[in-house]
């Protein structure tokens, strides 16, 4: 069976999987009609010809992890009692993703080892288009059709889709990854690996207008509001530490990459202690400058990538047994990833599907599983005039999402809040 090397992010995520935690997330589309499981299974089977590199098992060798193509069927599953169930090495030894359905929804839950949120969206909406072809006779997507979310089954997969975009684009001057330790959210842990998901739904046009009134993008605006919430929380504890909002940035446009593996880098948007009392407009301006500078400086992006690629590609490191290397990578992940942000805010932006699909789709969701040591995460996705903001937490306290949505309401936005199991 064909083998694939993990991308650089996958090489980091693989060793972090434990007996109690796995890096997973979910993308979901809710339809206006009941799902036909048999047709969904047929559409899932059809995916293999277009995306053979996602039909893989995660394997652990003596000194490295790798993917191996599997001929085991990827069986669609009815949605269970809990979203984002644990996905460890035993499960990944069969497949690295699940295709799940409910009465009116189709979802993919996926290990971050395999791909990122943008890659998962391509898989989900290409799957959905094929499902609608089978159920409603939608015309097949023609060859060479250019759409960012729906790929044609008449095109063959190209090598670049399964390549490691990080090693290909790494710069020559790795930057120092050390950052100041910001304020950390805390709370009393829920029992039995529980997670609580809270979603706020906002009119997209109204949200965009609010962001533009502060001369900001939606991502920057929401990051600034989040920073205000965290400032408020730490003020109540008489602390005055930096606040860091971790924002994943899709690098496919920056690097002109067609990779379907992980192709994302996290940019921490930081307020220093002396900047905590800035107005919302000032916070938007400061955080926006940080994010724009990162997105526009291709050399900076390449050198950030190099900081991750260089040690992993070192010949000596490559030959260190996994039993040793896993512990080091897991420790460094906690020290250099989770420890340098207060919360993660991941925005997949507006989902734009081909027009023939729109009448069938009601809502779209993006839900991130729990970070390894951070109790709260936030994800954002927009479709058909509605923006869904999801909070995931594994602590009893709901202060972060409660205050975040309260702040948005005080800023004049209507927020409909719902809680998922």
N, C-alpha and C positions, 0 to 999 in steps of 0.2 A: 504494500500500500504506500502511496505517496506521502512523504513527510514534508512539513513546513516548519521553518524556524519561527519562533515567537518574535514579535516586534519588541522594541526596547521596553515599552510600557508593560507588555505582557510578561517580559522577563522579570520585571519588578513585581507585578501582581501575583504571578505564580507562587513564589516562595512565601507570600504573605497569607495564603490560604491556610486556615487552621481547622481544628476539629469543631470550632464554634463560630467561625466567621469566614465569609467569602465575599469578594467584591462583585456584587451583582446590581443590575438595574432593570427596569421594565419600561417598554414603550407599548402603548395600547391605543386602539381605535375602537370607538363605540359606534355601532351602526344604527340605522333606523329600522332594522328588521332582524328577525331571529337568525342566528348563525346555523348553517348546515355543516355539521362536523365531517360528514363523508366528503363533501366537496372541499372543505378546508384541508383534509388529509391529502386529497389529490393535488391540490395546489402546493402543499408543502413538499410532496414528493417531486413535483416539477421543478422546485427551486434548485435541486441538486445539479441539474445540467448548467444552470447559469452561475451558481455560487458553490462550486465543488469545495472550495477552501473553507466553507463554514460547516461542512459536514465532516467534522474532525473530532477526534478524541484527544484530550490533554494527557500526555505521557511524561513521566519523570524518569530520565536516564541517570546515569552515574554522576554526571557533571552538569546536566542542563535539562530543561523542560523543552518539549517540542510537541507539535501537532502531528497526528497521523490520520489520514483519511480513513473513514469507517464506512462499511457498507450496511451497517445496522440502520434500520428504518428509524426516522425521527417521527415518533408517534405523537399526534396532537393529543393534548390532555385537557379534560374539563378543569375549570378553575377551582382551586381548593379553598380551604377555609382561610388560609393566610397567603398573602402576596409575598413574593420574594423569599420563598422557602430556602433554607440553607442549600448551597450548591458546592459540595466539597469535591475532593479528588476522586472519590468513588463514583459520584454522579458524572463528573467530567470525563471519566474513563469511557463513557458511552457517547455523550454529546456535550457541547459547551453552551447549548441554548435549549430553551423549551418553547414550543408553540402551544399557547393556551387559549381556550375559548370559554365564554360564558353565554348567557342567553342571547345577548346582543353585542358582545365584544370579542375582539381578537387581540391577543397580546403576545409579545415575545419577552421572555426573561432570559437574560444573557450574562455570561461571565465577562467581566471587563478584560480578562486575558485575551478574549477573541477579538473584540472591537469596541469602539466608543459609541456614544449616543447617535452621532450622525451616521455612522455605518449601520447601526441597528435600525434606524429609520428607513434606510434604503431597503434593507431586508424586509421589514414589515410592510412597506407600501408596495414593493414589487410583489410580495406574497398576496397582498390584498387585491391588487389589480388582476392577478391571475385568478384569484377566487371569484372576482366579479365577472371575469371572462367566462368562467365555467357556469356561474349561476345565472347571469343576466345577458350573456352573449356580447359583452363589450368586445370591441375589436382588439386583436393582439397589438401590442406595441411594436411598431415597425423597426427593422434594423436601422442602426445609426441614429435612432431617436435620442435626442439630447434632453434629458430631464434630470434634475439633481436628486430625485427621490425614487423614480420608477425606471428600472433598467429593462431592456428588451431581451426576451428569451431567444430572439433571432440573432443576437450578437454573442460571440464566444467570449468567455472571460479572458482578460489579458493578464500577463505576468505582473504588471504594475499594481493590480488590485490586491494581490496577496504579498506584496513586498514590504520590507521594513523601511518605512519612509524616514525613520530617524537616522539609521546608519547611512542612508543615501544622502541626507541633507545636513549632516553634522558639520559644524564649523571647526576651525582650527584653534580657537582660543576659548576653552571651556570656562564659563563664568563660575564664580563662587556661589554655591547654593545656600550658604548660611544666611539666615535672616533673623531679625529680632523676634523673640518669643512674645506673641500677642496675648491679649486677654483670652482665657479659655472658658467656654460654657461648661456648666456643671449641673448635676441633678441626681436624684435618686433613681437608680436603674430599675427598669421594669423586670419582672421575673420571666423565666422560661423563654429567653430570646425574643420576647415580644417587641413589636415595633408599632407605632401609631402613625397613621397617615392622615394629614389634614390638608384639604385643598380649598383654596380661595379662587373664585372665578370672577374676572373683571372684564369689562368692555375694553377691547384692544384699542380702539380709536381714542377713548378717553385716557387710557394709560399712556399712549404715545403722545397725546397732547400735553399731559402733565410733564412727561419727560422733556419734551421740546421747550416747555415754558422755562425749564432750568437749563436749556441748551445742552441736553444730555440724550444719550440713547436709553432705551428701556433697561438694558443691562446695567448701565452706569447709575441710572435713577434708582432702580431697585437695590443696588449695592449700597448706595448712599442712605436709603431708608433703613436698610438692614444695619448699617453702621450706627445710625442713630439709636436703634433699638438696643444694640450691644453696649453703646456708651451709657445708655440709661440704666441697663442692668448692672454694669460695673460701678456706676456712680453710687448705686444703692449699697454696694459692698465697700464703698470708700476706696476703690482702686482707680488707678489712672495709668493703665497700660495701653500700648498700641492696639489698634483694632485692624484685623486683616481679613478681608473677604476673598476667598479663593474662587477665581473665575476661570473655568476651563475655556481655552481658546482653540477653535477649530483651525488647524494649520493647512488644510488642503488648498485654500486659496493663496495663503502666504507662500507655500512651497510649490504651488502648481502640481499637487500630487493627486493621483487617482486611487490611492490606497484605500482598501476597505478594512484594513486593520486599524488599530489605534493610530490616530494622527491628530493628537491634541496635546496642548501644553497648558499647565496651570499658571496663571498670572495672579499673584496676590496683590490686591488693591489695599494699600495700607494708609491708615491715619495714625500719625505719630501722636504721642501724649499731648504735645502742645497744639495739635490741630483738632482735638476732640470737640471743642466748643464752636467750631465753625458752623455757619448756617447750612441748611440743606443745599442751597445753591452753591455755596463754597465747596461743600463736600463733593457735589456732582462735578464741579470744575476740576478739583484736584484728582479725584478718582478717574475721571474721564481722560485727563492728560496721561495718567499712568497707563491706562488700557490702550489708548490710541498710540502712544509711543511704542509700546510693545508690538502691537499689530503692524505698525508701519516700518519698524526697524528689522528688516530681514536678517541682517547680520547678527543682531542681538538674539533673534529666535534661533538661528543656527548655532550660536555659541551656547545658548541654554540647552539645546538638544545635545550638544557635545558633552555637557557636564554629566548627562546620564549615560550617553553612549560610550565615552572613553573608558571608564572603569570596567564596564561590562564586556567590552570588546578586547580588553587586555588579555593577551595569550595566557598569562599566568592565572588570571582570574577564571578564564574559561575552563581551566583544568582543575579547579578546586572542586571537590566533591559537593554535591547538593546538601549533604547532611551538615556541612560546615557553612557553605555559602548561603543557604536558606536563612540561617539565624542572623547572619550579618545583614542581608538585604532587608529582612523583616525589621530589624532594629533601625536601620537607616531610613526605612520608609516612615516609621513612627517619628523619628527625629527630624527628618528633612521634609516631610510632606504634611502629615496631620498636625505636627507640633507648631508649624509656622502659619497656621490660619485659625481664625476664630470660628468660621463656618464656611461651607462650600455653597456657592450659588451658581448653578449651571443652567444656562438659557439656550435651548435649542432653536429659539427664534420662531418665525412663522412657518408653518407647514403649508407648502404650496403644491397641491396635487394636480394632475391633469384634470381638465374640466369635466370629463366624463365620469370621474369618480366622486365628485363633490356631492351629488344628490343622495348618495348612499351613506355618507359619513355624518355623524352627529357631533362627536367630541373626540379629542385626542389628549392623551395623558403621557407624561414622562415622570417616572418615579425612581428615585435613586435609593438603593439600599443603604444601610447604615455604614458610615465610615468606621475604620477600625477603632479609633480612640476618640472620635468627636461625636457627641450625643445627638446633634441636630444637623440635618442637611436640607437644602432648598433647591428645587428645580422649577424651571419655567418653560412653557411651550404654548404657542398660539395657533389657533385655527378658526376660520370662519367667523372672525370678529370677536372671539372670546380668548382671553389669556388665562391659563390655568397655572396657579402657583402652588406647588406641593411642598409640604414640610414632612419630613420623616424624622421621628425621634424614638429613642429607646430609653427615655427617662420619663418619670411621672409628670414633671413640671411642663406646662404648656406655655410658659411665659413668652418664649421667643415668637411663636406663630401668633399668639393672642395679641401681643403688642405690635407686631409687624402689621397685621391686618387692621388693628385699631389706628395705627399711624396713617395707613392708606386712606381709611375712612375720614380721618381728620383733615387729610389733604384734599378731600372732596371726591374721592372715588367710591363707587358702590361695590361692595365685595360680598358675594354669596359664598358662605363657608359650608363645606360638607366634610364629614369624616368617614374614611374608608376603613374597613377591617384590615 
